[in-house]
Amino acid sequence: MELKNMLHTTVYCTRFLVSSYVAQGIDEPFSCRDLTRHKQQDRPIVREKTHNFFSPSQDLKTMTKRPASEIEQDPAHSMTQVNITRPSGVEGSRGSLLTLLSRPSPFPNETGALAIGEFEPVEVTGASKAGDLIKSQLSDARVLVVGAGGLGCELLKDLAMSGIANVDVIDLDTIDVTNLNRQFLFREKDVGSSKAEVAAKFINEKCSWMNVTPYHGKIQDKDPSFYKGFNCILSGLDNVEARRWLNATVCGLVDLDEDGDPDPSTIIPIIDGGTEGFSGQARVILPRITSCFECSLDAFPPQKTFPLCTVAASPRLPEHCIAYAFTLQWPQEFPDKKLNNDSPDDMQWVYQTAKARAEKYNISGVTYMLTLGVVKNIIPAVASTNAIVAAACVNEAVKLLSFCSQTLNTYMMYMGSTGVYSHTFVYEQKEDCPVCTSTVRKLTVKPTSTLNELIQTLRDGDLRLKNPSLTSGSGKTLYMQKPPALEKATRPNLDKVISSLIQNGEELVVTDTMFPDINLTLLVSFGN
C-alpha cells in the first residue's frame, strides 16, 4: 500500500510539473527542444520500441528522438511511430482522466459515500461520452483552496489540469515583490493586490473551462455555512493557528446521531498540505473518522519560524517585523555587509528597525531578546517543494471526488534536503482529542490555584487554547472573553481561588476562539 501511494504521488508529480507550463502561459507544455523542432518542421516523432527505452548500442547522448527519414534508413532499428499532439486546455488532460475513470480499479475506495459516491467505472464510447463522464465525476464538484501563496498557486494550477472546474480560493494576504520568484500566478503589476483575486483572474483567463471565485479576507470571517457548500477543502496555510481553526470548524460541521456516530453525508474532507524548506507533507483528514489536525498538535512545537511571504506582505506578529528587518531591510541598507549575529551593533540595528516597523502596523512585543531568538529561524521558500506537495494534495482530491482509488491513509511526508525521500504512515486518532472526539478530559489542579492560573494552564498546556471562556457544569458563568460587558462583569473571578468557584469533581465547559462551535468538557479534580 505504501508503494502504491508513492507511485501515485510520483506519477502525478511528474504530470503536474509538466502541466505547469500550460498554467504559466508557455506555448509548449512538452518543453523539449526536440519536440519543438520536429513540430516546427511538421515531421513525426518516432520512439524506439525497446522495453528499457534504450537500444543496447545507444547511450544518453545518442538516444531516442530522430526524424523518421533518418531512422528508416537504419535497418538495425525497428520503429513504431508515435503521434504526439499538444493538449488544448482541459482536453489535453481528458484522455488520461478518461483512462483513469473508465476502467475498474484494483484499489477501490473503501470509505463509502463520503464524497460524491462509490466508484463505478463507466463504459465510454466517443468524445462526448468522455466529456460527460469527466464532468459528472470531477467538474461538478466544488472545491475550496485555502491560501493563495506558494502552495496555493500550485494547487490552483493542478486543479485546473485535473478537470476540477469549480474552485473557490480565500486568502488574506496581498502580493509582495518577494513573492514573484515562485508564486507564478502573479506579475510585477500585481504587487499590492489581493492574492486570491489575482490568482483567480489568472486561472480564469488562461483556462476557459475554470470557474474560480476569490475571497479576500480571513477564513475566520466566514460563517460555518460557507464551508458547508464544498465537497472538499484543500489547505495551503502557512501557520498552525489558522490550520487548527479550519480543522475545528469543519469537524464542527459533522452531524452526530444519538449513538455519537458521524453522518457521512455531512463529512467534508480536508487535504492539508504544508512545506518548510526542502521538507513537506500532505495529509487527508476525514473529520470524525480519521485523526484530525488537532490530534497531531504535539508534532508542531510553538512556531519559531516564519514564511517570507507573510513577513513581507502582512506582518501580524512581532516576530514578522524582526524577520523583515534582517532579511529584507538589512541587505537594502548594507548591501556589501553581511549581518553578524554575534555583533551587538548589528543586532541593535535590527531591533530598532523592527521596532519601528512594528509601530507602523500597531504591533507590540518587539524586544531585544526576542530579536536575538528570531534571527536564525527563517523558512526558505523552495518552489519545487511546493510543486511536489501540491501534486500529492490534488492527487488525493481526485481520488476523493471520483473514488477511483483508496485515499492516502493518512499522512505523507517528503524530505528533499539530502535526496528524494517520501514516506506514508497512519496518524492515529487521539482518544481525548478536544476536536474530533467527545471524550471528557480530566484535569487536576491545586484547590488554591486562581481561575486566572487555570486559564493560563489551558493556554500553555497541551491544549494550547487562545482565549478560553469557562462555564461551570451547573451553568454558572466563571469568565467570558466576549462581549466586553460580560468580560468586565466576570473579570473579578480571575483572582478567586478555584475551590471557591467550583466543587471537586465538577465539570467545566470551555469555549475558545480556536474551536468555533465546539465545547470542551473538563472534569476538574483537586490535588497537588
N, C-alpha and C positions, 0 to 999 in steps of 0.2 A: 504493500500500500504506500509505503514511504517512497519507494522507487517510482511508483505511478505518479504520485503528486509532484515529484521532482521533474519527471519527464513532461508532465502537463505544463509546469512552470517554464521549463526550458523552451518548449515549442512556442508557447505564447509570447515569451520574452522576445524570441527571435522574430516572430511575426510582427509584434507591435513596434519593435525597434526599426524594422524596415518600413512599416507603415507610417512612422513618424515623419518621413519625408513628405508624404501627402499632406499631413496636417500643417506642415510648415510652408506649404505652397510650392514645393520643389517639383518640377515637372516630372522627373524620373524617380519614382519610388524605388525602382531597382537601380541604385546609384552605382553602377558599374560601367567603367569606360567601354568594356567590350559590348555590353548590351546597347549602350548609346550609339556606338559607332555602327553596329550592324543595323540598328533601327534606321539610322540616317541613310544608310546605303540600301535599305529595303532588301536585305538578304536574310535568309532564315538562319537561326542559330541551331547548331547541332551539338549533341552531347554524346559522348562515347557510352556505349551500352556495356558497362562493367559493373560488377557488384560492389566494388570498393571505390567507385567513381574515378579511378586512375588506371591507366594502362600500365602493365609492368615496365614498359620501356619509357614511361614518361615520368618526369618529376614535376615539382610545383611550378617551375619556370616555363615548362612547355605544355602544361595541361590546358585544357579542356576545350575552350570555345574557339573554333576557327570557322571561316566561311565554308559553306558546303562545297563550293567548287574546288577548294584546296584538298579537303579530306576525301572527296570522291576519287581523287587520283591516287590515293594511298590504299592499295588492296589489302594491307595488313589490318585495316580497321573496319569493323562492322558498325554502321551508324544507324541511329534512329533519330529522325527529325522531330524536334520539339517546337511546337508553335507557342511563342511567348507573346502575350498581349498585355498592354498596360491596363491596370484597373481604372475604371471610370467611376469615381465616387464610391458609394457603398456597394455597387455592383461588383467591384473588384474583390470584396470580401465575401460576396454572396455564395460563390462556388464552394469555398472551404466551409462556410457555415452550413450550407445545404448538406454537404457530406457528413458533417458532424451531427446534424439534427434529424437526418432522414434514415439513419441506419440504427439497428439495435446496439445498445451499449453493454459491454461486458461488465461495467461497473455502474449499474443504475443507482440513482439516488435513493437512499433508504429513509429519508426524512419525511416522506409522505407529502401532504399538501401544504407545506409551509410557505411556499411562494405562489406559483401560479397553478401547479398541479403536477401529477406524476408524469414521468417522461414516457411518451408513446410515439415511437418513430412513425412517420407518415410516408406512404409510398408517393413519390413525386414524379410526375412526368410533365416536362415543359417548363419554360421560364416563368410563366405566370403562376403556376403552382408553387414554384420555388419561392417566388416573391411572397405569395400568400402565407407560406409556411413560416418564413423568417419573420414576417410582420406579426403573425399571431404569437410566435414564440418569444420574440425579443422586442420588436418595435412598439408593441402596445404597453409594455411595462413602463413604469415611471420610476426613475432613479434620482436620488439626491446625492450630490457631491458636496461635502462639507470641507471648504478650504480650496482656494484657487491659487495657491502658491506653487512651489516647485513640484510637489507631488500632485497637487490638484490639476495643474496643466497637463501632466502626463495622463492622469485619469480621464480627463475630458477627451483627449486625443484618442486614447484606447477605446473608450466607449463609442466614439464616432466611427471607429474602424471595425466595431463588433456588431453593428446593426441595432444598437440600443439607442433609439432616436429621441425619446422624451426624457430630458435631463434638466434638473434644476440645480443651480450652484449658489452657495451662500458663502460670503467671506466679508470680514470686517475691514481688512487692510486695503490700502491704496498702493499703487505701483511706485517703487523707488528705482532709481537708475541702477542700483546694485543688483536688481532682480533680472536684468535683461540678459545676462550671460547664460542663464539656464532656464528661465521661465519663458519659453519660446512663443507663447501666445501674445506677448507684449512687445511693443516697439518704443523707441525713444519718445515719440509724440504722445505716448500714453502715460508718461510719468505724471504722477499726481492723481490719476483717475482710479476709479474703483476696479479692483482686480476681477471681481465677479462679473461686472458689466462688460469690461473689455474682453475677458475670456469668452463670455457668451457670444458677444458680437463677432469675434474672430471665427469661432466654430460655426456659427450660423451662416456667415458669409462664405466660408470655404467649403462647407459641407451642406448642400441644399436639403438633404434629407433629415437634417438635425433640427430639433426644436429645443434650444437651451434657454431656460428662463433664469435670469440672475436676481440675486438679492444682496444688497449691500447693507450689512449690519451684523449685529451679534446673533449667534444662534439662540442665546438666552431670551432674546426679544420676541421670538416666535412662540405662538401659542402651541400647546401639545397637539391640538387638532391639525396643525400644519404638517406635522411629521406622520400623521396617520395616513396621508394621501400617497405614500410611496410604497413600492414593492420591495425596495432595497435601498440601503443607505451606505455610501462609501465615504469613509472618513480619511481626510488628509490633513488633520490638525497637527499643530506643532507644539502643543503643550498638554500636560497631563490634566490640568484642571478642566479645560474645555471638553476633553475626551470623557472624563468622569461624568460631567453634566449630560452630555449627549447619551452616554450609556444608560444613566439613570432615567433619563426622560423616556427613552424607547422601551426600557424594561417596564416602566410605569404604565405604558400603553397596553400591556398584555392583560387580558381579562382572565381571571381565575374562576373555576367552578367551585361548588361548595366543598369539594374534596381538596381544593388547593391546586388542582391540575390546570395548566395553561390551555386556553383556547387557541388551537393552531392558526385559526383564521385571523387572529389579532397579532400574530408574531411578525415583526418586521426585521429581517436580518440586517446586521451591521457588519460591514467588512472594514476592518480598521488597519490602515497602513501607517507606517512610521519609518523615518530614516534618520540616521545620525552619522555623518561622515560616510565611511565605506560600509556601514552596517545598516540593516533594515529588517523589518518584519511585516508580515501580512497575517491577518487573523480573522477568522469567521466566528461571529457571535450570533447565536440564535437565542434571543432573550428568554430566560426562564427554562431553557432546555440545556444549553451548554454553559460553560463558565462565561462570565461577563468580564468586562474590563476591571470592575472593582475587585473581582476575585484575585486578580494578579497585581493589585496595587503595591504589594510588598516588593515586587520586582522593579518598581520605579521609585528610587530614593528622591527626596525633595530636590526639585530641579535646580541645578547649578550651572547648566549650560544653556545657551540662548541662540536660537536661529537668527542668522544675519538679516533675513528679510524683515522680521519683526523688529529687530533692533533699529534698523534704519527708518522704516516707514511709520511705525505706530508704537512708540515706546509706551509701556504700561507699568513697568516696574523700575525701581532704582537701578537694578542690575542692567536693564536695557540701556539706560543713559551712560553707565560706565563703559559698557561694551562698545557703544557708538563712539565714545571719546577716544578710546585707544585703537580701535580697528579702522575707523574712517577719518576722524579729525586729526589724529597724530600724524599719519602719512601726509595729509594735506599741509599741515603746519611745518613738519620737519621731514621733507621728502628724502633727504640724504642721511638721516639719522635713525637708527633702529632703536625702538623702545627698549630700555633696560629695566627689567622687572625688579632688579635689586637696587636701582638708583632712587633715593628719596626724592630728588628733584623731579625726575621723570614721573614718578607715581603721584607726586603732589600736583603736577600739571594735569594729569589725567583726572585726579579727584576734583580739582577746581573746575575743569571743563565739564565734567559730568554733572557737577552740582548746578552749573549754570543751565545746562540743557534740561535738567530735572525741574528747575524753577519755571522754565518756559512752558513745560507741559503740566505744571501743577502736581509734580510727583515729589513726595517726601521720602526720606530714608537713605539718601546718599551719604555715606560716611567714609572716612579714610580706610578703616579696617575692611569694610565691605568692598572697597575698590581693590585692595590687595587680594581679596579672595576671588574676585570675578575675573581678573586679568588673564588667568591661564585656562579659562573654561569656555571657549567659544566653539560651537559646532561648525565645521566646514561643510558647506553645501556642495554635494557631489551629484552632478546631473545623471550620471549612469546609474547610481544607486536609486534615485527617484524613478528612473525608467524601469528598472528591474522589479521594484516593489509594486509600482503601479500596474505593470503587466500581470503580476501574480494576483493582485486585487481584482482586476477586471476579469481575469480568468475565472475566479471564484464567482463573480457576479453572473457571468454567462452560465455557469453550471447551476447556480441557484435559480435563475429565472427560466431556464429551459429544462432542467432536470436531466441533462444529457450524461451526467456522471456524478459520482459522490463528491460532496464538497469537502474542503480541507477540514481535517479533524485534529486539532482546531487551530494550530499555530505553525507558521513557517518562519524560520529565522534565516537571514542571509548575512554572510560576513565576507567582505571582499578586500580587507586590508592586507592580507598575506596570500591571496589567491582567490579562488571562487569556491565558496563552500555554502551549502544550504542544508537545513535540517528541519524536519517536521516532528512535532510531538503533541500530545494531548495535554491541554491545560485543564486540570481538574477543577470542578466547581467547588468553591469554598462553602463548607457546611453552614457557617454563620455569616455568610455574605450579607451585608445590610441592604443590598440592592436586589439580587435575584433570588433570595430565599426569604422565607417568613419566620425564620428562627429568632427566638428571643435571646438576645445576647446577655451574658452575665457580667456584671461589673462590681468589683469590690472597692469600696472607698473608706477612708477613715471617717468616723462619725463627727470628728472635729473639723473636717475639711469644709471650706466655704463653698457656696454654689459657684462662685467665680473660679475657684480652683478646679471644681468638677468640669466646668466648661472648658478650661484650659487643657485639661486632660483629654477631653474629646477632640480638641484641636490638634494637640501634639502627639496623641497616641496613634494606634494603628488605623483608627477611623479617619483621621485627618479631615475633620469637619472644618467648615469655614466660618459660618455664622449660626451656630446651633441655638435653637429655641427649645425650652423644656416645659412640659406639662406633666403633672403627676397622674398616676393611674386613676385617681379619684376625680380627675378633671380640673384640678387647681392649676392655674397658670403660674409657673415659677419665674420664667423670664422669657420675654419675646423681643426679638431683634427689630421687628417692624410690626405695625406702623410706629412712627416716632412717639405718639402719645402713649401707646401701650408699653413701649420700651422705657419711657420715663416713669410710668407707674410701677413697673416691675423691677426697676433698677435697684431699689433698696434691698431686694432679696440677694443680690450678688455678695454682700458682705455677711450674710447669715450663714451659720453652720448648717450643713446638710441635714443633720439629725433633727433640726427644728422645723424643717420643711416637709420631710417625708419620713415614713416609718421604715424600719429594717425589713427587707424583703419586698418592698413596694416597687411597682413598675414605673418607669419614666418613659414618656413618649417624646422622642426627639425629632424635630424637623430641621432641615438645613437647606440653604440655597443650593448646595451641591447636589441634593437629591430631591428635585421637584416631584411632587405628587407621591412621594414615598415617605412613610413614617417608620422610624427606627424605634423598636421597643427594647429597653434595657431593664433587666432585673437587678436592682441595686441591693447589695448586701454590705453591712458594716463590718469592718475588720481592719487589721493593720496592713 
